[in-house]
Amino acid sequence: MHVIDSHTGGEPTRVILNGGPDLGSGLLEVRAMLLDDMHRDFCRSVSAEPRGQVAMVCALLVPPVDPRCVTGVIFFDADAVLGMCGHGTIGLAVTLLRLGRIGIGHHLIETPAGVVGVHVADAHTVTVTNVESRRIHQRVTVAIAGAGAIAGAGAVTEHITGDVAYGGNYFFLVDPSPVPVIATNIRQLTDMCIALREAVQAQGINVDHVILHGPATDPAAHSRNFVLCPDDAYDRSACGTGCSARLACLAADGHLAEGAEIIQESIIGSTYRLSWREGKNGGVIPSITGQAHVMAESTLIFDPADPFRNGIPT
C-alpha cells in the first residue's frame, strides 16, 4: 500500500494512494458508511500502532462522483470515519501538489460531507473553503461529577455550558474552558473533554468532538483551543472542522463580522487563519488557511504472519 505522510500544524495526515478496500462507486457518504461498517480492521491497520500513531488521520483516495472534483476522499482515524477533516484536506492538497496531480490555484475535492474548495498558494500553504457550518444548540448545560478534581480544584459536581455546532463534524464547544488551555494540562483537558462528550451524548445530542477555548499566548491570536477527537486523541492542529464550528458560533453571536479574519491557536501553538461568508441555508461558509509539510513516502506491508497486521487493539 503506497502512502504519503504529512503534518498540518503538527497533526499528521496519511494519504492512501492505492491498496484500500473496494467501496464501489456510489455516493461518498454511502462509501464512507461501508468503510465504517465493514472495514474497521483496515482502518485500524493503517492508522493505529504499530504502523500509525495515536494522532494519525488517514485520507483514502476514491473516485469522485462530482466530475468537477480532482478526487474524492474519505477521512478516518483509528476509531471513526469522519465526515470531513480540515487539517487532512490541507495535507491532502499539499500531497497532491507534490505528486503533480494538481497545480497552484483553486481545486475542488469531494468528501462525505460535501464538496470543499482548496486554494493552493505555494508548496505548503492551502486555504480550505469548507462546507456550510452552523450552530445547532446554544447554551447546553451539563453536570460533570468531579469536574473540580479533573481541573485540580477539588472533587465537586460542576455545571458546564457550551454550544453544539456542525463544521463537517459535530462539536461541543466550551468558552471559557474549566481547565486552563496550556500544554502542561493535556491529561486534564483530555479527561474533561471525555466527561463532557459523555454528558452531552447522555442528553441525546450527537457530538463526536469537544473543544475547550482559552486565552491565546500570541497577542495577535483570537484564542487558543484544545480539541478532542473521537478516538480520544487530541488534535495537534487547531482543527479545521472545529474552527468551522467555532466560526458558526461567533457569527451567530455577532462576535465576528463577515469577511473579518482571526488567528486561531492550537494547544501546541500552531495556527490557522479564519474567516467566514454567509451560506445559502442560514449558516456560514468557513475559510481556513494553514500550512502542511510532507514527511515521508512509503509502502506499507501487511504480512499475514504478523499478529499485529490489523493494529494493536486499544
BARO-708114 format. One record per residue (C-alpha): x negated, y negated, z negated. Coordinates in steps of 0.2 Angstrom, whole numbers, padded with zeros to 4 digits, always signed. Each point is the difference from the previous one (the first is absolute). Layout:
% BARO-708114
XYZ ...
//
This chain:
% BARO-708114
+0000+0000+0000 -0008-0017+0006 +0002-0014-0013 -0006-0017-0002 -0001-0008-0018 +0001-0019-0003 +0004-0010-0015 +0011-0016-0001 -0005-0011-0015 -0006+0016-0009 +0015+0011+0004 -0005+0015+0012 +0009+0005+0015 -0003+0016+0009 +0006+0000+0019 +0004+0017+0006 -0004+0000+0019 +0005+0018+0004 +0003+0017-0009 +0016-0004-0009 +0016+0010+0000 +0012-0001+0014 +0014-0011-0005 +0009+0000+0017 +0005-0016+0009 +0015-0006-0010 +0003-0017-0009 -0015-0004-0011 +0010+0000-0016 +0006+0018+0005 -0018+0005+0003 -0005-0008-0017 +0013+0011-0009 -0006+0015+0009 -0018-0003-0006 +0006-0003-0018 +0012+0015+0000 -0011+0013+0009 -0018-0005+0000 -0004-0005-0018 -0015+0012+0000 -0007-0009+0015 +0002-0017-0008 -0009+0005-0016 -0014+0009+0010 -0005-0016+0008 +0003-0013-0013 -0003+0009-0017 -0017+0006-0007 -0011+0008+0005 +0001-0008+0018 +0009-0016-0006 +0001-0010-0015 +0012-0007-0012 +0004-0016+0009 +0000+0007+0018 +0014-0004+0012 +0000+0009+0016 +0007-0006+0017 +0006+0014+0012 +0000-0006+0018 +0016+0005+0009 +0007-0005+0017 +0012-0015-0002 +0018+0000+0005 -0001-0018+0005 -0010-0002+0016 -0006-0017-0005 -0010+0007-0014 -0018+0005+0001 +0003+0015-0012 +0011+0007-0013 -0006+0003-0017 +0006+0009-0016 -0009-0005-0016 -0001+0012-0015 -0010+0003-0016 -0002+0015-0010 +0018-0002-0008 +0011-0008+0013 +0003-0005+0018 +0001-0019+0001 +0012-0010+0010 -0013-0013+0004 -0018-0004-0006 -0007-0018+0002 -0018+0004-0005 +0001+0016+0011 +0006-0010+0015 -0014-0012-0002 -0012+0015-0001 +0008+0008+0015 -0001-0015+0011 -0019-0002-0004 -0002+0018+0004 +0009-0001+0016 -0011-0015+0005 -0016+0010-0004 +0006+0014+0011 +0004-0012+0014 +0019+0005+0000 +0005-0018-0003 -0009-0017+0003 +0000-0017-0009 +0018-0007+0000 +0018+0005-0004 +0006+0018+0000 +0015+0010-0007 +0000+0016-0010 +0015+0011-0004 +0002+0006-0018 +0015+0009-0009 +0005-0017-0007 +0000-0008+0017 -0011-0009+0013 -0013-0011-0008 -0012-0012+0009 -0019-0001-0002 -0010-0015+0006 -0019+0005+0000 -0010-0015-0002 -0018+0008+0000 -0008+0017-0005 +0007-0001-0018 +0014-0013-0001 +0018+0005+0004 +0016-0008-0004 +0015+0011-0002 +0018-0006+0004 +0010+0012-0011 +0018+0006+0001 +0013-0011-0007 -0001+0000-0019 +0013-0005-0013 +0004-0001-0019 +0012+0014-0005 +0003-0003-0018 -0004-0015-0010 -0005+0000-0019 +0002+0019-0004 -0004+0003-0018 -0007+0016-0007 -0005+0006-0017 -0017+0008-0002 -0003+0009-0016 -0017-0003-0007 -0004-0014+0013 -0009-0009-0013 -0011+0015-0003 -0004+0002+0018 -0005-0019+0001 -0010+0002-0016 +0012-0010-0011 +0008+0013-0011 +0013+0013+0003 +0017-0009+0004 +0014+0002+0012 -0001-0015+0012 +0012-0006+0013 -0008-0004+0016 +0008-0009+0015 -0004+0000+0018 +0006+0000+0018 +0003+0014+0012 -0005-0004+0018 -0003+0009+0016 -0016-0004+0011 -0001+0016+0010 +0000+0010-0017 +0010-0003-0016 -0007-0010-0014 +0003-0005-0018 -0009-0017-0002 -0003-0007-0018 -0007-0018-0002 -0008-0003-0012 -0007+0017-0004 +0001+0006-0018 -0018+0006+0002 -0013-0012+0005 -0004+0003+0018 -0019+0003-0001 -0011+0014+0006 -0004+0006-0018 +0018+0003-0003 +0003+0012+0015 +0005+0015-0012 +0012-0010-0009 +0007-0008+0016 +0002+0017+0007 +0009+0007-0015 +0012-0015-0001 +0004+0001+0019 +0004+0019-0002 +0012-0004-0015 +0008-0014+0010 +0003+0010+0016 +0008+0014-0011 +0011-0012-0009 +0006-0009+0016 +0003+0017+0009 +0010+0005-0016 +0012-0014+0005 +0003+0008+0017 -0011-0013+0009 -0011+0006+0014 -0018-0006-0003 -0016+0009+0004 -0013-0014-0004 -0002-0012-0014 -0009-0016+0000 -0006-0011-0015 -0005-0018+0003 -0012-0011-0010 -0011-0015+0002 -0012+0000+0014 -0019-0002-0004 -0003-0010+0015 +0008-0018-0002 +0004+0001+0019 +0011+0016-0002 +0018+0000-0005 -0001+0015-0012 -0008+0017-0003 +0009+0016+0001 -0001+0018-0005 +0010+0013+0011 +0004+0018-0004 +0003+0011+0014 +0011+0016+0000 -0014+0012-0004 -0004-0011-0015 -0016-0007+0008 -0002-0018-0001 -0002-0010+0016 -0018-0008+0002 +0007-0012+0012 +0014-0013-0004 +0012+0012+0010 +0007-0006+0016 +0018+0007-0003 -0001-0006-0018 -0005-0018+0006 +0015+0001+0012 +0012+0004-0014 -0008-0014-0010 +0002-0012+0014 +0019+0005+0001 +0002-0004-0019 -0010-0017+0001 +0010-0005+0015 +0017+0005-0008 -0005-0011-0016 -0005-0015+0010 -0018+0002-0006 -0008+0001+0017 +0005-0010+0015 +0001+0008+0017 -0017-0001+0009 -0009-0004-0016 -0016+0011-0003 -0006+0007-0016 -0014+0012-0005 +0004+0015-0010 -0014+0009-0010 -0001+0018-0004 -0005+0008-0017 -0018+0001+0007 +0000-0017+0007 +0002+0003+0019 +0013-0011+0008 +0014-0002+0014 +0006-0016+0007 +0019+0000+0000 +0014-0010+0008 +0018+0003+0006 +0013-0005+0013 +0019+0003-0001 +0006+0017+0006 +0016+0003+0010 +0009+0009-0014 -0002-0011-0015 -0018+0006-0005 -0017-0006+0004 -0013+0005+0014 -0016+0001-0010 -0017-0004+0007 -0015+0009-0008 -0018-0004+0005 -0015+0011-0007 -0016+0008+0005 -0004+0018+0002 -0017+0009+0003 -0003+0017+0008 -0010+0011-0012 -0002+0017+0009 +0005+0011+0015 +0001+0018-0004 +0007+0017+0004 +0010+0009-0014 -0002+0019-0001 +0013+0011-0007 -0008+0017-0004 +0013+0013-0003 -0011+0007-0014 -0001-0016-0009 +0011+0001-0016 +0002-0019+0000 +0004-0002+0019 +0017-0008-0004 -0007-0011-0014 -0002+0001-0018 +0017+0001-0009 +0004-0014-0012 
//
